[in-house]
Amino acid sequence: MKTDTLTAPLAKKMPKELELHGHTRTDDYYWLREREDQAVVDYLNAENDYREKMMGHLKDFEASLFEEMKGRMKPDDESVPYRDNGYFYQARYKKDHEYPIYTRRKGSLTAPEDTILDVNVLAKPYEYYQVSGLAISPDNKILAYGEDTVSRRIYTIRFKNLETGEMLTDEIPNTTGSIAWANDNRTIFYSVKDEALRPYKVFKHRLGTPASEDEEIYHEADETFLTYVYKSKSKKYIIIGSYQTVSNEFRVLDADDPDGNFRVIQPRERLLEYAIAHYQDKFYIHTNWKARNFRLMVTDENQTEKENWEEVIPHREDVLLEGLDIFRDYLVLSERHDGITRLRVLPHTGAEHYIDFGEEAYLAQTTVNREFDTDVLRIAYQSMTTPPTVYDYNMKDRELKMMKQQEVLGGFDPNNYESERLYATARDGEKIPISIVYPKGFKKDGRQPLLLYGYGSYGHSMEPYFSSTRLSLLDRGFAFAIAHIRGGEEMGRRWYDDGKLLKKKNTFYDFIDSAEYLIQQNYTGKDQLFAMGGSAGGLLMGAIVNLRPDLWRGVVAAVPFVDVVTTMLDTTIPLTTGEFDEWGNPNDKAFYDYILSYSPYDNVKAQEYPAMLVTTGLHDSQVQYWEPAKWVAKLREHKTDENPLLLYTNMSTGHSGASGRFESLKDIAMDYAFLLDLAGKAE
């Protein structure tokens, strides 16, 4: 990185005192929250200009990385068709098209193909465009879908007549993008968002009537809960779900009676989590009731309170029950054991079994399984060396049939790479799983570049997944590792509980201890160790550079959640109220003090920091752009090193970046160019 003739932007300081619990914090960059202030826009643009100039010598390399990544993608690709309600549905991409074309065939795969939605046509007028929640009426005639043109995850629901190809005049703004059809083919249920982008109300809409006349069906008044609506796989029930971090509640309505009244399955109780699946005259209940790792229960569909639940699969200390799929003759359970999800098939009559995939570390999950009356289970599978693969598994014959494997162009050969499952010992004695992949012939001499990735929040498990873009690192000598740190759920619910609230620092220590282990085992050295994380993983990045800045040669922090105290005290910000059980409510002094002790923004100090690239989106609805902007401004003020500190704000997108399949590669190319340059491999 060239620093000799460039001067980094310096944000002006406008001190704002924030007082709580007798403690005062001074925030010099609070003013960056004013999205409409031209001075804010000017500062973000100045940072963008600075990043572009600092990485100017990498412009051609970055472009070549983009073309390299794009060149691995099949230009005209398509999904494996799935059957639903008499039609076979498929998504396909045409050469040089950014967005999918959704199609269907009636009755068989040899029937004429009809295009139900060409997203490329819809996206033409917009810089950002995203379609969500495609749902077709029970009579197969009307398509409903959500449309986001800003990247704030606020969707307008639109409708298309699939017989005539015409758009209906009905439009429903400010929704989550998902709907549930009643069985009359003219009534839908949907949820809307409040000013903090919390889905909080469910409405009923009848086709042909103005959205302003829609009837409010449910109001989730508890600001710590979010609400949503969907239809059961059995097609019998419309279901309204309400959830927070530690509690769920469901209410159901017969889909044949859209004007009827919803009834509650089991009233909400704090710390009671459950999910429901309808089958014949029963509900299966996936719950943590007296079962930290969850168990499976069943109950009569008309007697649904927990006192009526009967156990089907008991709780196990070493197995996390993650979910289930129901078929006429089978139950399929997703169970996580020792960090890996296994698929367990239980016939209603006969012997149960697990599906054998023949690899030690992998990601296997059930995917689109819309039909009840079938022996075939659709599975999505991948590993760090195996591209995404779709299998159809015959649960009766126990045969695994590959339907498609993602084609990776450019001479990809899985035999050119090796993967391992390692275990680092954390400072408190816990064993932290690490999934690692590297090119064959990788020398474990302590001098090779390694990128360590982590997340560690919300009980979200980081899987040993495949990435074709990652090959651009591996083919240049990098190893890539995922630290399965606490705060995720890889090792069961305990793993999650031990990495949140007043145990959150375990997440950061686990990542640091994993890094130390990789150095001790000679996979890399301090001068060649890099770190990356996004969103809550960006919080992880912020914490580890404060705690151990000496460990990292460079860090990429994407859309980082770094201003934890201030955000968790502001209930007008999206997601805040629903996350008190994840981070804690700083209005409680114990949580205030603890969060303050690790919040990256509040713990920036005068010390040397590694080279850093920080990215965000102006319209981010999950982590507001001003968090990384403020963090970078404060880092600039305090850091004592000459290492590059770069901020990139995409002025057109939000949390997930660009919407097109190729356009999104440009951000990855920028990240990789930054890392490869630091490693001396930008060639």
TORLOMAR-251326 format. One record per residue (C-alpha): residue in three letters; y, z, x. Coordinates in steps of 0.02 Angstrom, whole numbers, padded with zeros to 5 digits, always signed. Layout:
<atoms>
ALAYZX ...
</atoms>
This chain:
<atoms>
MET+00000+00000+00000 LYS+00170-00047+00065 THR+00302+00088+00058 ASP+00423+00043+00197 THR+00559-00046+00099 LEU+00529+00016-00078 THR+00610+00165-00161 ALA+00514+00247-00303 PRO+00606+00277-00468 LEU+00669+00452-00494 ALA+00682+00513-00672 LYS+00839+00611-00711 LYS+00817+00797-00739 MET+00874+00871-00905 PRO+00807+01049-00907 LYS+00737+01113-01072 GLU+00679+01292-01086 LEU+00519+01323-01183 GLU+00488+01507-01221 LEU+00334+01592-01294 HIS+00250+01762-01271 GLY+00398+01821-01168 HIS+00368+01681-01042 THR+00489+01538-01009 ARG+00440+01366-00945 THR+00574+01244-00889 ASP+00530+01063-00926 ASP+00648+00947-00833 TYR+00572+00789-00907 TYR+00552+00836-01090 TRP+00678+00701-01134 LEU+00549+00566-01095 ARG+00476+00600-01268 GLU+00619+00503-01349 ARG+00529+00338-01375 GLU+00682+00253-01451 ASP+00800+00306-01311 GLN+00844+00155-01204 ALA+00848+00268-01051 VAL+00663+00307-01079 VAL+00619+00124-01095 ASP+00722+00085-00939 TYR+00629+00219-00840 LEU+00458+00156-00894 ASN+00508-00022-00850 ALA+00572+00037-00681 GLU+00404+00119-00646 ASN+00316-00041-00697 ASP+00426-00142-00580 TYR+00392-00020-00438 ARG+00204-00029-00465 GLU+00210-00217-00469 LYS+00305-00224-00305 MET+00197-00091-00222 MET+00043-00192-00268 GLY+00128-00359-00239 HIS+00021-00396-00086 LEU-00132-00378-00199 LYS-00074-00501-00331 ASP-00191-00641-00278 PHE-00334-00520-00248 GLU-00308-00441-00419 ALA-00310-00614-00498 SER-00470-00658-00407 LEU-00550-00495-00467 PHE-00503-00540-00644 GLU-00581-00713-00628 GLU-00734-00637-00544 MET-00760-00514-00688 LYS-00725-00646-00819 GLY-00847-00762-00730 ARG-00989-00640-00758 MET-00965-00647-00946 LYS-01052-00780-01047 PRO-00907-00882-01120 ASP-00997-00924-01282 ASP-01096-00770-01329 GLU-01171-00699-01488 SER-01248-00539-01553 VAL-01425-00519-01616 PRO-01425-00548-01805 TYR-01465-00402-01919 ARG-01519-00407-02101 ASP-01425-00320-02240 ASN-01436-00345-02428 GLY-01514-00518-02417 TYR-01404-00589-02278 PHE-01417-00603-02089 TYR-01255-00552-02003 GLN-01198-00599-01829 ALA-01044-00595-01718 ARG-01012-00736-01596 TYR-00884-00782-01465 LYS-00827-00958-01421 LYS-00776-01010-01247 ASP-00604-00942-01198 HIS-00586-00851-01364 GLU-00532-00669-01352 TYR-00601-00610-01519 PRO-00763-00620-01617 ILE-00806-00736-01760 TYR-00908-00645-01893 THR-01039-00750-01982 ARG-01185-00735-02101 ARG-01334-00833-02167 LYS-01414-00808-02336 GLY-01599-00767-02342 SER-01656-00832-02172 LEU-01594-00873-01998 THR-01618-01058-02034 ALA-01499-01056-02182 PRO-01323-01132-02163 GLU-01201-01019-02071 ASP-01045-00960-02159 THR-00895-00888-02066 ILE-00838-00730-02152 LEU-00697-00687-02030 ASP-00625-00775-01877 VAL-00525-00640-01788 ASN-00451-00766-01667 VAL-00356-00849-01810 LEU-00295-00682-01878 ALA-00238-00623-01705 LYS-00130-00773-01661 PRO+00038-00702-01716 TYR+00015-00535-01626 GLU+00017-00465-01449 TYR-00112-00337-01504 TYR-00240-00360-01642 GLN-00391-00258-01693 VAL-00509-00273-01841 SER-00610-00123-01898 GLY-00729-00067-02033 LEU-00797-00230-02102 ALA-00880-00189-02269 ILE-00950-00310-02397 SER-00964-00273-02583 PRO-01138-00239-02654 ASP-01139-00411-02739 ASN-01099-00492-02569 LYS-00940-00575-02634 ILE-00793-00477-02562 LEU-00758-00426-02382 ALA-00647-00277-02345 TYR-00581-00243-02169 GLY-00448-00144-02078 GLU-00311-00227-01973 ASP-00209-00144-01834 THR-00069-00246-01755 VAL+00017-00106-01657 SER-00125-00010-01571 ARG-00085+00154-01655 ARG-00252+00154-01748 ILE-00161+00140-01913 TYR-00247+00007-02015 THR-00200-00097-02165 ILE-00351-00136-02273 ARG-00364-00316-02329 PHE-00488-00409-02439 LYS-00564-00583-02432 ASN-00658-00676-02568 LEU-00811-00742-02476 GLU-00851-00869-02612 THR-00680-00957-02608 GLY-00621-00907-02434 GLU-00456-00844-02508 MET-00372-00680-02466 LEU-00345-00562-02611 THR-00170-00496-02641 ASP-00229-00315-02623 GLU-00163-00229-02466 ILE-00181-00044-02427 PRO-00074+00023-02282 ASN-00086+00177-02171 THR-00275+00197-02174 THR-00415+00233-02051 GLY-00478+00056-02079 SER-00643+00108-02159 ILE-00690+00101-02342 ALA-00838+00137-02457 TRP-00884+00020-02600 ALA-00938+00089-02767 ASN-01082-00005-02846 ASP-00969-00088-02976 ASN-00904-00209-02841 ARG-00722-00174-02886 THR-00691+00007-02837 ILE-00667+00066-02659 PHE-00631+00234-02580 TYR-00529+00254-02421 SER-00436+00385-02319 VAL-00253+00385-02264 LYS-00160+00469-02122 ASP-00016+00591-02119 GLU+00132+00585-02000 ALA+00027+00663-01862 LEU-00103+00525-01889 ARG-00227+00649-01961 PRO-00339+00572-02095 TYR-00302+00694-02235 LYS-00321+00613-02406 VAL-00451+00506-02494 PHE-00395+00381-02626 LYS-00481+00268-02751 HIS-00426+00087-02769 ARG-00475-00044-02897 LEU-00461-00225-02846 GLY-00316-00314-02927 THR-00206-00160-02942 PRO-00060-00106-02829 ALA-00102+00019-02693 SER+00044+00124-02756 GLU-00057+00160-02912 ASP-00213+00218-02820 GLU-00284+00384-02875 GLU-00290+00528-02752 ILE-00469+00594-02752 TYR-00466+00725-02615 HIS-00335+00813-02511 GLU-00390+00899-02351 ALA-00260+01037-02348 ASP-00325+01126-02194 GLU-00229+01048-02049 THR-00371+01085-01929 PHE-00488+00969-02026 LEU-00496+00779-02038 THR-00573+00685-02183 TYR-00662+00518-02203 VAL-00768+00427-02332 TYR-00925+00320-02318 LYS-01078+00265-02416 SER-01254+00329-02391 LYS-01384+00211-02317 SER-01480+00231-02480 LYS-01328+00155-02570 LYS-01339+00295-02699 TYR-01193+00405-02644 ILE-01011+00393-02596 ILE-00986+00534-02469 ILE-00825+00621-02418 GLY-00839+00713-02254 SER-00721+00843-02184 TYR-00738+00905-02006 GLN-00661+01004-01867 THR-00731+01049-01697 VAL-00847+01187-01761 SER-00868+01155-01947 ASN-00915+01020-02074 GLU-00913+00998-02261 PHE-00977+00855-02370 ARG-00953+00809-02552 VAL-01047+00670-02641 LEU-01026+00557-02793 ASP-01152+00442-02875 ALA-01097+00267-02822 ASP-01141+00203-02996 ASP-01009+00319-03070 PRO-00847+00293-02971 ASP-00746+00387-03103 GLY-00856+00540-03091 ASN-00826+00700-02995 PHE-00878+00737-02817 ARG-00986+00891-02786 VAL-00998+00992-02626 ILE-01162+00992-02530 GLN-01132+01154-02436 PRO-00961+01240-02433 ARG-00880+01248-02261 GLU-00910+01399-02154 ARG-00835+01429-01985 LEU-00960+01384-01846 LEU-01076+01296-01970 GLU-01100+01114-01924 TYR-01206+00996-02025 ALA-01230+00812-02068 ILE-01324+00735-02213 ALA-01437+00585-02242 HIS-01502+00539-02414 TYR-01682+00484-02445 GLN-01765+00464-02617 ASP-01729+00629-02706 LYS-01687+00729-02551 PHE-01553+00759-02421 TYR-01602+00782-02240 ILE-01486+00904-02153 HIS-01450+00898-01966 THR-01375+01069-01930 ASN-01337+01206-01804 TRP-01370+01342-01935 LYS-01462+01476-01835 ALA-01495+01339-01707 ARG-01373+01308-01565 ASN-01461+01146-01513 PHE-01478+01096-01696 ARG-01630+01076-01806 LEU-01681+00965-01952 MET-01692+01030-02130 VAL-01727+00951-02299 THR-01674+00997-02475 ASP-01680+00933-02653 GLU-01530+00819-02686 ASN-01476+00931-02831 GLN-01498+01099-02741 THR-01403+01076-02581 GLU-01332+01245-02527 LYS-01406+01307-02364 GLU-01513+01440-02450 ASN-01618+01294-02515 TRP-01641+01207-02347 GLU-01819+01196-02281 GLU-01856+01169-02098 VAL-01932+01004-02041 ILE-01897+01007-01853 PRO-01866+01180-01776 HIS-01736+01227-01648 ARG-01784+01208-01464 GLU-01694+01287-01317 ASP-01724+01138-01203 VAL-01694+00994-01326 LEU-01533+00947-01415 LEU-01564+00861-01582 GLU-01425+00731-01588 GLY-01462+00633-01746 LEU-01585+00542-01857 ASP-01621+00376-01940 ILE-01720+00369-02102 PHE-01838+00231-02159 ARG-01959+00220-02304 ASP-02107+00269-02196 TYR-02026+00347-02042 LEU-01902+00470-01972 VAL-01827+00427-01803 LEU-01748+00570-01706 SER-01627+00555-01560 GLU-01663+00701-01444 ARG-01577+00741-01280 HIS-01687+00821-01148 ASP-01633+00851-00969 GLY-01480+00743-00998 ILE-01572+00589-01065 THR-01586+00538-01248 ARG-01764+00506-01305 LEU-01812+00420-01467 ARG-01948+00507-01566 VAL-02038+00418-01708 LEU-02114+00525-01845 PRO-02212+00427-01977 HIS-02218+00512-02147 THR-02406+00500-02122 GLY-02489+00487-01952 ALA-02456+00539-01773 GLU-02282+00549-01698 HIS-02234+00477-01529 TYR-02090+00446-01408 ILE-02037+00271-01358 ASP-02072+00238-01174 PHE-01941+00134-01083 GLY-02012+00152-00908 GLU-01852+00212-00820 GLU-01800+00385-00762 ALA-01616+00377-00813 TYR-01557+00265-00954 LEU-01459+00254-01116 ALA-01559+00218-01273 GLN-01491+00232-01449 THR-01530+00168-01621 THR-01407+00038-01679 VAL-01386-00066-01838 ASN-01529-00014-01952 ARG-01469-00051-02128 GLU-01636-00073-02216 PHE-01754+00063-02279 ASP-01911-00039-02310 THR-01955-00096-02134 ASP-02067-00050-01988 VAL-01939-00117-01864 LEU-01813-00007-01773 ARG-01666-00092-01688 ILE-01625-00010-01520 ALA-01486-00033-01393 TYR-01540+00003-01214 GLN-01464-00002-01040 SER-01465+00087-00873 MET-01354+00082-00719 THR-01455-00068-00656 THR-01512-00143-00823 PRO-01385-00241-00928 PRO-01366-00198-01112 THR-01524-00248-01201 VAL-01568-00257-01385 TYR-01747-00217-01433 ASP-01839-00223-01597 TYR-01971-00088-01595 ASN-02116-00098-01716 MET-02144+00083-01762 LYS-02316+00044-01835 ASP-02386-00061-01692 ARG-02283+00029-01557 GLU-02228-00137-01485 LEU-02058-00159-01400 LYS-01989-00336-01417 MET-01835-00388-01320 MET-01717-00481-01435 LYS-01578-00506-01309 GLN-01517-00446-01140 GLN-01335-00467-01093 GLU-01326-00617-00980 VAL-01231-00577-00821 LEU-01175-00738-00739 GLY-01135-00764-00556 GLY-01306-00732-00481 PHE-01334-00554-00539 ASP-01502-00483-00487 PRO-01545-00302-00535 ASN-01656-00290-00382 ASN-01499-00294-00274 TYR-01451-00120-00334 GLU-01528+00053-00333 SER-01499+00202-00446 GLU-01538+00386-00424 ARG-01528+00546-00524 LEU-01460+00688-00416 TYR-01424+00871-00450 ALA-01279+00963-00370 THR-01272+01152-00369 ALA-01112+01219-00445 ARG-01026+01373-00375 ASP-01103+01480-00513 GLY-01279+01412-00482 GLU-01289+01284-00622 LYS-01371+01117-00582 ILE-01252+00973-00617 PRO-01338+00805-00648 ILE-01263+00655-00558 SER-01309+00475-00597 ILE-01272+00358-00452 VAL-01291+00172-00419 TYR-01259+00077-00258 PRO-01302-00088-00175 LYS-01473-00099-00093 GLY-01456-00058+00091 PHE-01317+00068+00058 LYS-01303+00178+00213 LYS-01298+00364+00180 ASP-01198+00398+00337 GLY-01049+00486+00260 ARG-00933+00338+00288 GLN-00960+00232+00132 PRO-00836+00219-00013 LEU-00889+00306-00174 LEU-00804+00315-00344 LEU-00845+00473-00442 TYR-00815+00464-00629 GLY-00805+00607-00753 TYR-00754+00660-00928 GLY-00820+00830-00981 SER-00743+00865-01152 TYR-00779+00866-01339 GLY-00966+00876-01309 HIS-00960+00691-01266 SER-01105+00648-01151 MET-01071+00522-01013 GLU-01220+00406-01009 PRO-01293+00312-00858 TYR-01226+00148-00925 PHE-01219-00028-00854 SER-01056-00116-00815 SER-01039-00296-00759 THR-00860-00262-00702 ARG-00924-00121-00592 LEU-01018-00251-00489 SER-00851-00296-00410 LEU-00854-00125-00328 LEU-01040-00120-00288 ASP-01040-00293-00210 ARG-00902-00235-00092 GLY-01002-00086-00031 PHE-00950+00050-00155 ALA-01066+00176-00235 PHE-01024+00229-00412 ALA-01072+00401-00477 ILE-01054+00492-00642 ALA-01044+00682-00636 HIS-01121+00750-00797 ILE-01009+00903-00797 ARG-00995+01045-00921 GLY-00889+01009-01073 GLY-01004+00865-01111 GLU-01169+00893-01200 GLU-01291+00813-01078 MET-01391+00973-01053 GLY-01379+01037-01232 ARG-01249+01126-01336 ARG-01236+01265-01206 TRP-01169+01134-01084 TYR-01027+01098-01205 ASP-00991+01280-01247 ASP-00980+01322-01062 GLY-00846+01190-01033 LYS-00716+01222-01168 LEU-00592+01354-01226 LEU-00589+01500-01103 LYS-00726+01417-00997 LYS-00635+01252-00974 LYS-00614+01273-00787 ASN-00802+01251-00767 THR-00771+01066-00803 PHE-00653+01049-00656 TYR-00758+01155-00537 ASP-00916+01057-00582 PHE-00830+00894-00536 ILE-00765+00963-00372 ASP-00935+01038-00329 SER-01019+00872-00370 ALA-00898+00787-00249 GLU-00935+00915-00114 TYR-01122+00886-00140 LEU-01105+00698-00119 ILE-01010+00726+00043 GLN-01139+00852+00105 GLN-01279+00728+00067 ASN-01186+00592+00164 TYR-01160+00475+00019 THR-00976+00472+00066 GLY-00838+00564+00158 LYS-00669+00635+00108 ASP-00578+00483+00175 GLN-00685+00368+00066 LEU-00707+00470-00093 PHE-00616+00412-00249 ALA-00606+00485-00424 MET-00574+00411-00596 GLY-00562+00476-00774 GLY-00472+00436-00935 SER-00397+00532-01082 ALA-00477+00705-01073 GLY-00553+00636-00912 GLY-00373+00608-00859 LEU-00345+00794-00883 LEU-00492+00816-00766 MET-00405+00705-00638 GLY-00244+00804-00654 ALA-00335+00968-00628 ILE-00437+00914-00477 VAL-00288+00842-00383 ASN-00197+01007-00405 LEU-00350+01110-00356 ARG-00420+01004-00214 PRO-00300+00865-00166 ASP-00383+00852+00004 LEU-00549+00788-00067 TRP-00491+00620-00130 ARG-00434+00462-00044 GLY-00371+00395-00209 VAL-00372+00435-00395 VAL-00354+00330-00553 ALA-00300+00430-00705 ALA-00303+00327-00865 VAL-00206+00384-01019 PRO-00216+00563-00950 PHE-00197+00716-01061 VAL-00099+00820-00935 ASP+00036+00917-01030 VAL-00088+01030-01118 VAL+00019+01181-01162 THR+00165+01085-01236 THR+00054+00965-01333 MET-00055+01102-01407 LEU+00101+01192-01467 ASP+00167+01037-01556 THR+00075+01010-01721 THR+00174+00850-01755 ILE+00078+00763-01617 PRO-00081+00672-01671 LEU-00244+00769-01646 THR-00164+00936-01602 THR-00213+01040-01755 GLY-00391+00979-01753 GLU-00417+01028-01572 PHE-00379+01213-01568 ASP-00567+01246-01557 GLU-00581+01130-01408 TRP-00438+01193-01299 GLY-00380+01349-01390 ASN-00219+01384-01484 PRO-00084+01434-01360 ASN+00006+01532-01496 ASP-00128+01659-01450 LYS-00071+01733-01284 ALA-00246+01736-01209 PHE-00261+01549-01233 TYR-00080+01519-01182 ASP-00109+01606-01016 TYR-00275+01520-00984 ILE-00216+01344-01027 LEU-00058+01371-00927 SER-00165+01415-00776 TYR-00244+01240-00770 SER-00128+01122-00866 PRO-00096+00984-00736 TYR+00088+00960-00777 ASP+00125+01146-00767 ASN+00034+01165-00602 VAL+00112+01026-00499 LYS+00172+01103-00337 ALA+00239+01059-00166 GLN+00085+00994-00077 GLU+00007+00833-00018 TYR-00075+00731-00156 PRO-00195+00584-00140 ALA-00145+00406-00181 MET-00137+00393-00370 LEU-00127+00259-00504 VAL-00083+00325-00676 THR-00095+00213-00830 THR-00039+00231-01010 GLY+00010+00133-01165 LEU+00176+00148-01255 HIS+00092+00153-01426 ASP-00048+00273-01378 SER-00096+00378-01529 GLN-00218+00491-01437 VAL-00120+00542-01282 GLN+00065+00507-01302 TYR+00139+00399-01164 TRP+00262+00534-01113 GLU+00125+00648-01044 PRO+00081+00535-00897 ALA+00264+00482-00880 LYS+00323+00662-00864 TRP+00179+00704-00748 VAL+00219+00562-00629 ALA+00404+00609-00630 LYS+00362+00789-00583 LEU+00236+00735-00451 ARG+00370+00625-00372 GLU+00487+00772-00363 HIS+00363+00892-00282 LYS+00234+00800-00179 THR+00255+00810+00009 ASP+00151+00658+00062 GLU+00186+00473+00083 ASN+00037+00416-00020 PRO+00074+00292-00160 LEU+00102+00362-00334 LEU+00106+00225-00464 LEU+00134+00227-00652 TYR+00089+00079-00762 THR+00139+00081-00945 ASN+00073-00060-01053 MET+00222-00084-01168 SER+00117-00174-01301 THR-00040-00068-01320 GLY-00108+00104-01353 HIS-00251+00217-01301 SER-00384+00083-01282 GLY-00279-00046-01191 ALA-00279-00231-01228 SER-00378-00291-01378 GLY-00454-00454-01317 ARG-00620-00462-01223 PHE-00543-00552-01072 GLU-00368-00478-01080 SER-00438-00303-01059 LEU-00514-00355-00891 LYS-00339-00367-00816 ASP-00318-00178-00822 ILE-00487-00152-00739 ALA-00442-00279-00605 MET-00281-00182-00570 ASP-00377-00018-00554 TYR-00508-00094-00439 ALA-00380-00183-00331 PHE-00292-00016-00305 LEU-00455+00069-00254 LEU-00522-00072-00147 ASP-00357-00086-00054 LEU-00363+00099-00011 ALA-00543+00078+00049 GLY-00494-00068+00159 LYS-00597-00190+00058 ALA-00465-00293-00032 GLU-00531-00458+00030 
</atoms>
